[in-house]
Amino acid sequence: AAACTRQLIGQLSAENLAALFGTSARRLNALFKATCGVTVHDYVRSTRMGYAMHLLTHTDMAIINVAVESGYVNPANFATAFRQYSGLTPSVYRQCNRSNI
């Protein structure tokens, strides 16, 4: 399941989805935002962050591996994006929200 999620998250972009639907990324974003209230990029980011938060609180996976599993190639980019999204670094988030593993 994790491999499928990682594969799907890694491929989600307005450009890739637009190509699948035979439209432009601009048009897809406009339709997506009108329907869902967020852009494709914001949806993908939210999905990645939700998955990362799950991994951080429910596994002992190293943060670098959480970054990769969540669709980030560069762990530093993941840490920055995570902090912007949650207000906490991944390690602090894990400490504050840890479940009993």
N, C-alpha and C positions, 0 to 999 in steps of 0.2 A: 504494500500500500504506500509506503514512504517513497519508493522509487517512482511510482505512478504520480504521486503528488509533486515530487521534485521535477519530474519530466514535464508535467503540465504547467507548473508555475514558471519554469524556465522558458517555456515557449510562448507565454502570454505577453503579447504586446499589441498595441493598436495596429501596427503594420502587419503583423502575422495574421491577426484575426480578420483584418480588412481584406487581405489576400484570399483567405478562406471563403469570405462572403462575397467576393467580387466587387468590392467598393473601395473607396479611398479611406485612409486613416482619419482624415478630417471629418468625413461624412459619418463614419462609424462612431467617432468620439462624440459628435453632435447628437446622434441618435441614442447612444449609450447614456449620455448625460441627461438627455430629456426623459429617458425612461427610468434610469436608476438614480439619478441625482448626483452622480460622480463620473469623472472621466475613466476611461479604460486604465490609464496609468494609475490613478488613485485606487481603483478597485484591485489591481494587481498588487500594488504596494500593501494595501490593507490585508489581502489574502496571504502574502508572504509574511507579513508581520504577525498575523494571527497564528500561522503555522510555527513560526519561530518562537512565539510566546508559549505555545503548547509544548514544543520540544524543550524549552528552557525549564519549564515547571514540572514536566513529567518524565524527563530522562536525565541521565548523567552524561549525555553527549557533550563533548568539548565544544566550546563556543565557536571555534573555527569550523567545526563540522556542522553545527546548527546553521551557520552562515551559508555554507555550500548547499545543505539540504533545503534551505529556504530560497535558493535561486540566486545567491550572490557569489560572484567569482572572487571578489576581493573582500576579505574579512574586515578591513578598515572601512570600506564603503558600507558594509552591513552594520557595523557598530555606529557609524554616523547616522545612517537611516533609522536604525532602531532607536537611538537617542532622540532624534527629531520626532519620531512617531510616539514614543512612550514617555519621554522625559527622563528616562533612566538608561544607563548603560546595560548591555545584556547581562553582565555579571551581577550588578545590583538588582536588576529585575528578578533574576533567578533567586537571589538570597531573600528577597522580600516576598516572593510568591511561590516558593518551593512547596510542592506536595510531598507527602511521604512516599518515597519510592521504595 
